[in-house]
Amino acid sequence: MIKKTLLLFILALLLLPGFAFPQDTGLRPVAPGAPFPYVDFNVREAQSNQEVVLSLQLLLLLSVLTLAPSILILMTSFLRIAIVFDFVKRALSLQQVPPNQILMGLALFLSLFIMWPTMTTIYNESFKPFAEGQIGIDTMYRNAESPLRLFMYKQMQKDPQNIRLFMKMRDLPKPNSLADVPTEVLIPAFVLHELTVAFKIGILLFIPFIIIDIVVASTLMSMGMIMLPPVMISLPFKLIVFVLVDGWNLLTLQVVQSFR
């Protein structure tokens, strides 16, 4: 039930223009047997165990609300993009420009661009049929979970060592397919994989700018200008190189293409 409530809240945060409901205001009944609470503002003593369970589900949903940003960051492409952008800023020796809000905003919209096919699949196969009363909440959960699991698995398909790590720690048998990998194993494996890939990209980004720093520092030392900070001289050269190679477009292209 925790996983179901968690995923339902994630679905509520997937802002898609196509997520608008049909224009007719006719109410459709929820599929029979859907264990979803009806929320009102009346406070009274619980009359049965079922009402206690529904109240606990509501409290759980409110608790998940505080974790929603972290959930979206860890289960999408946002994690890798945000770390790569931070590496770029550090490699260029920039302090306040561009502001972190701008970089994180760009990372967010690039994540929406990358995740759009996945979110569209979730809407067409899960949210829309449930809103029209064609499927129950259990089917909705399975249909919404599958595209997210497939996206995360595709990123690790060529290097599933993180999946093997968590499967080994849980003493689970070797999986034969994606269906054999539990979601609670797939998510932390995906996070570690994204961190590893982002750091590899960061190393490649640092190399050319470190060379510029070394050349500038060596030149200043050979000229006896020891008191002059090398960053003051190397920063303009790094910016010139970054602009000449059209750094933002090249970086964005490579980051987007790094996702399968």
C-alpha positions as CSV (number, residue, x, y, z in Angstrom):
1,M,0.0,0.0,0.0
2,I,2.9,2.3,0.7
3,K,4.3,1.9,-2.8
4,K,0.8,2.4,-4.3
5,T,0.3,5.6,-2.4
6,L,3.8,6.8,-3.3
7,L,3.3,6.3,-7.0
8,L,-0.2,7.8,-7.0
9,F,1.3,11.0,-5.6
10,I,4.1,11.0,-8.2
11,L,1.4,10.7,-10.9
12,A,-0.3,13.8,-9.5
13,L,2.8,15.8,-10.0
14,L,3.4,14.9,-13.6
15,L,2.3,18.1,-15.2
16,L,1.3,17.4,-18.8
17,P,-0.9,19.6,-20.9
18,G,-2.6,16.5,-22.1
19,F,-3.5,15.6,-18.5
20,A,-6.6,17.9,-18.7
21,F,-9.8,16.1,-18.1
22,P,-12.6,16.0,-20.8
23,Q,-14.8,19.1,-20.9
24,D,-17.9,17.3,-19.8
25,T,-18.6,17.6,-16.1
26,G,-20.4,14.3,-15.7
27,L,-18.9,12.4,-12.7
28,R,-17.8,8.8,-13.4
29,P,-17.8,6.3,-10.6
30,V,-14.6,4.8,-9.3
31,A,-14.0,1.2,-10.4
32,P,-15.6,-1.3,-7.9
33,G,-13.3,-2.4,-5.1
34,A,-10.8,0.5,-5.5
35,P,-9.3,1.0,-2.0
36,F,-9.1,4.8,-2.3
37,P,-10.4,7.0,0.6
38,Y,-13.0,9.7,0.2
39,V,-11.7,12.8,1.9
40,D,-14.0,15.3,3.6
41,F,-13.7,17.9,6.4
42,N,-15.7,16.1,9.1
43,V,-13.9,14.9,12.1
44,R,-15.5,12.2,14.2
45,E,-14.6,9.0,16.0
46,A,-13.8,6.1,13.8
47,Q,-16.7,3.6,13.7
48,S,-14.8,0.6,12.3
49,N,-11.4,-0.7,11.5
50,Q,-11.9,0.2,7.8
51,E,-12.3,3.9,8.7
52,V,-9.1,3.7,10.8
53,V,-7.2,2.3,7.8
54,L,-8.5,5.0,5.6
55,S,-7.3,7.7,8.1
56,L,-3.9,6.1,8.2
57,Q,-3.7,6.1,4.4
58,L,-4.5,9.8,4.4
59,L,-1.8,10.5,6.9
60,L,0.6,8.4,4.8
61,L,-0.3,10.4,1.7
62,L,0.4,13.7,3.6
63,S,3.7,12.3,4.7
64,V,4.6,11.4,1.1
65,L,3.9,15.0,0.2
66,T,7.0,16.2,2.0
67,L,9.1,13.6,0.1
68,A,7.7,14.3,-3.3
69,P,10.5,16.5,-4.6
70,S,13.2,14.0,-3.7
71,I,11.2,11.2,-5.2
72,L,10.9,13.0,-8.5
73,I,14.6,13.9,-8.5
74,L,15.7,10.3,-7.8
75,M,13.4,8.5,-10.3
76,T,13.9,10.7,-13.3
77,S,16.7,12.1,-15.4
78,F,17.0,15.2,-13.2
79,L,19.7,13.8,-11.0
80,R,22.3,13.2,-13.8
81,I,21.6,16.6,-15.5
82,A,21.8,18.6,-12.2
83,I,25.2,17.1,-11.2
84,V,26.7,17.6,-14.7
85,F,25.6,21.3,-14.7
86,D,27.2,21.7,-11.3
87,F,30.4,20.2,-12.6
88,V,30.5,22.6,-15.5
89,K,30.1,25.5,-13.2
90,R,33.0,24.3,-11.0
91,A,35.2,23.5,-13.9
92,L,34.8,27.0,-15.3
93,S,35.6,28.4,-11.8
94,L,32.4,30.4,-11.7
95,Q,30.9,31.4,-8.4
96,Q,27.6,33.1,-8.8
97,V,27.0,33.1,-12.6
98,P,24.8,31.5,-13.7
99,P,22.7,31.3,-10.5
100,N,21.9,27.9,-9.3
101,Q,18.2,28.6,-9.7
102,I,18.7,29.0,-13.5
103,L,20.8,25.8,-13.8
104,M,18.2,23.8,-11.8
105,G,15.4,25.3,-13.8
106,L,17.2,24.3,-17.0
107,A,17.8,20.8,-15.6
108,L,14.1,20.5,-14.7
109,F,12.9,21.4,-18.2
110,L,15.4,19.1,-19.8
111,S,14.2,16.4,-17.5
112,L,10.6,17.0,-18.7
113,F,11.9,16.9,-22.3
114,I,13.6,13.5,-21.7
115,M,10.8,12.1,-19.6
116,W,7.9,13.2,-21.9
117,P,7.5,9.9,-23.7
118,T,7.5,8.0,-20.4
119,M,4.9,10.4,-18.8
120,T,2.8,10.3,-21.9
121,T,2.7,6.5,-21.7
122,I,1.8,6.7,-18.0
123,Y,-1.1,9.1,-18.8
124,N,-2.5,7.0,-21.7
125,E,-2.2,3.6,-20.1
126,S,-2.8,4.4,-16.4
127,F,-4.2,7.8,-15.5
128,K,-6.7,8.3,-18.4
129,P,-8.3,4.8,-18.2
130,F,-8.6,5.2,-14.4
131,A,-10.2,8.7,-14.7
132,E,-12.7,7.2,-17.2
133,G,-13.6,4.3,-14.9
134,Q,-12.2,1.6,-17.2
135,I,-9.7,0.2,-14.7
136,G,-9.3,-0.1,-11.0
137,I,-6.6,1.4,-8.8
138,D,-4.5,-1.8,-8.7
139,T,-4.3,-1.9,-12.5
140,M,-3.6,1.8,-12.6
141,Y,-0.7,1.3,-10.2
142,R,0.8,-1.5,-12.3
143,N,0.4,0.4,-15.6
144,A,2.0,3.5,-14.1
145,E,4.9,1.6,-12.5
146,S,5.9,-0.2,-15.7
147,P,7.0,2.8,-17.8
148,L,9.1,4.2,-14.9
149,R,10.7,0.9,-14.2
150,L,11.5,0.5,-17.9
151,F,13.1,3.9,-18.1
152,M,15.3,3.2,-15.1
153,Y,16.2,-0.2,-16.3
154,K,17.2,1.0,-19.8
155,Q,19.8,3.3,-18.3
156,M,21.4,0.3,-16.5
157,Q,20.9,-2.3,-19.2
158,K,24.5,-2.3,-20.4
159,D,26.0,-2.1,-16.9
160,P,23.7,-3.8,-14.3
161,Q,26.3,-4.1,-11.6
162,N,24.3,-1.9,-9.3
163,I,21.3,-4.2,-9.6
164,R,23.5,-7.2,-8.9
165,L,24.8,-5.4,-5.8
166,F,21.4,-4.8,-4.2
167,M,20.1,-8.2,-5.3
168,K,23.1,-9.7,-3.5
169,M,22.5,-7.7,-0.4
170,R,18.9,-8.9,-0.3
171,D,20.0,-12.5,-1.0
172,L,17.7,-12.6,-4.0
173,P,18.2,-15.0,-6.9
174,K,19.6,-13.9,-10.2
175,P,16.9,-12.1,-12.2
176,N,16.2,-13.5,-15.7
177,S,14.3,-10.3,-16.8
178,L,13.3,-6.9,-15.6
179,A,10.1,-8.3,-14.1
180,D,12.2,-10.3,-11.6
181,V,13.8,-7.1,-10.2
182,P,11.8,-5.6,-7.3
183,T,11.1,-1.9,-7.4
184,E,12.8,-1.4,-4.0
185,V,16.0,-2.8,-5.6
186,L,15.7,-1.0,-9.0
187,I,15.3,2.5,-7.5
188,P,18.5,2.6,-5.4
189,A,20.4,0.9,-8.1
190,F,19.3,3.5,-10.6
191,V,20.4,6.3,-8.2
192,L,23.9,4.9,-7.8
193,H,24.1,4.4,-11.6
194,E,23.1,8.0,-12.3
195,L,25.7,9.3,-9.7
196,T,28.4,7.2,-11.4
197,V,27.6,8.3,-14.9
198,A,27.4,12.0,-13.8
199,F,30.8,11.8,-12.2
200,K,32.3,10.2,-15.3
201,I,30.9,13.0,-17.4
202,G,32.3,15.5,-14.8
203,I,35.8,14.1,-15.2
204,L,35.7,14.5,-18.9
205,L,34.5,18.1,-18.5
206,F,37.2,19.0,-16.0
207,I,40.2,17.7,-18.2
208,P,40.4,20.6,-20.8
209,F,39.8,23.3,-18.2
210,I,42.4,21.8,-15.8
211,I,44.9,21.9,-18.7
212,I,44.2,25.6,-19.1
213,D,44.7,26.2,-15.4
214,I,48.1,24.3,-15.4
215,V,49.3,26.3,-18.4
216,V,48.4,29.6,-16.9
217,A,49.8,28.7,-13.5
218,S,53.1,27.5,-15.1
219,T,53.4,30.7,-17.1
220,L,52.8,32.9,-14.2
221,M,55.4,31.1,-12.1
222,S,58.0,31.3,-14.9
223,M,57.4,35.0,-15.1
224,G,57.8,35.4,-11.3
225,M,54.2,36.6,-10.8
226,I,53.6,34.3,-7.8
227,M,51.3,36.7,-5.9
228,L,48.8,36.9,-8.8
229,P,46.0,34.3,-8.5
230,P,46.1,32.0,-11.6
231,V,42.2,31.9,-11.6
232,M,42.0,35.6,-12.5
233,I,43.9,34.9,-15.7
234,S,42.6,31.4,-16.6
235,L,38.9,32.3,-16.1
236,P,38.7,34.5,-19.2
237,F,40.5,31.9,-21.3
238,K,38.2,29.1,-20.1
239,L,35.1,31.2,-20.9
240,I,36.5,32.0,-24.4
241,V,37.1,28.3,-25.1
242,F,33.6,27.4,-23.8
243,V,31.9,30.0,-26.0
244,L,34.0,29.1,-29.1
245,V,33.0,25.5,-29.0
246,D,29.3,26.4,-28.3
247,G,29.6,24.8,-24.9
248,W,25.9,25.0,-23.8
249,N,24.5,23.5,-27.0
250,L,27.2,20.8,-27.1
251,L,26.7,19.9,-23.4
252,T,23.0,19.8,-23.7
253,L,23.1,17.6,-26.8
254,Q,25.5,15.1,-25.2
255,V,23.6,14.9,-21.9
256,V,20.3,14.3,-23.6
257,Q,21.9,11.6,-25.9
258,S,23.4,9.9,-22.9
259,F,19.9,8.7,-21.9
260,R,18.6,5.6,-23.7
